[in-house]
């Protein structure tokens, strides 16, 4: 019966990985929910190899989901307050060179993602980057790659920058400040080299075909919200650095952002991409169902011992390649028992967070942020086309980050 569960798991991930499933065109979040439900139903008939309904609900990691939702609320409040529009206007007014815009968007998306969440930054920033490209006469496509790849690389800076790092924070016991001390230099270097490689790849295609457009009328933003919302972000960062629980720091920040929003609080909540936490909840249940079969434990045993010089050399490709197959969040859940056996667990978890995040740039499906950017912009980017950019960016940025991680300890 456990092979039935394995088949359902494979079908679920095949549907999630596909751009569109002709037989069931309901989208990735809905497919994740349908797959999780099917796995729990099948588990009822699988005895001890199946996942019970109660165990399925307990498999949804509440701290990770709460942290993700809270930071998406803060990001939505910043968007409603006009922060992203102001940032776009600032760049358009001061940076006329397409090269300068490429670097500014890559670095800006990365640093914002480290403070907020990469998925939320991509949701809110992508439409404005398209407008920015049209206003400046720059090509849209390179800037879309800049948003996606910059947000992925920069989100490795903190334990709250993306869902996989949120999960690592919960599973590993790493502190926000301790991880930042180790990851700061490697991540900033990776972000910088990501921008440089994007410049090199698109060096002949940075200028758009159309003439620059005039500045459009400002949107219906609420600038009076901005000071309070920025203060909410500052509270989250300060609380995280002080060692407060990440989920509750984020929920406190979200509460302050909603208070600052006043009568626009309902609009802020409506801007949250609720399908993202639903998607990850489905992934948590699906992976728990697979682990219950015992098959992942057999696969982990085949990876061999985690002692000796070759242990980390095995961890890096396992994380990088596995993230492309089952996505980084479920992969970390599957590998958790194996990672815990490393002699230096703190270092193993730090490497896991860095590599799982930077490897998100390797393929179009390596990160949810990639899908968000190109679907938001309605830009058709093929798997191979993306791979031609993703391979050099990922190989160089990951190699540089790991090399610097060795230097800083």
Secondary structure, 3 states (H helix, E strand, C coil): CHHHHHHHHHHHHHHHHCCCCCCCCCCHHHHHHHHHHHHHHHHHCCHHHCCCHHHHHHHCCHHHHHHHHHHHHHHHHHHHCCHHHHHHHHHHHHCCCHHHHHHHHHHHHHHHHHHCCHHHHHHHHHHHHHHHHHHHCECHHHHHHHHHHHHHHHHCCCCCCCHHHHHHHHHHCCCHHHHHHHHHHHHHHHHHHHHHHHHHHCCCCCECCCCCCCCCCCCCCCHHHHHHHHHHHHHHHHHHHCCCCHHHHHHHHHHHHHHHHHHHHHHHHHHCCHHHHHHHHHHHHHHHHHHHCCHHHHHHHHCCCCCCCHHHHHHHHHHHHHHHHHCHHHHHHHHHHHHCCCCCHHHHHHHHHHHHHHHHHCCCCCCHHHHHHHHHCCCCCCHHHHHHHHHHHHHHHHHHHHHHHHHHC
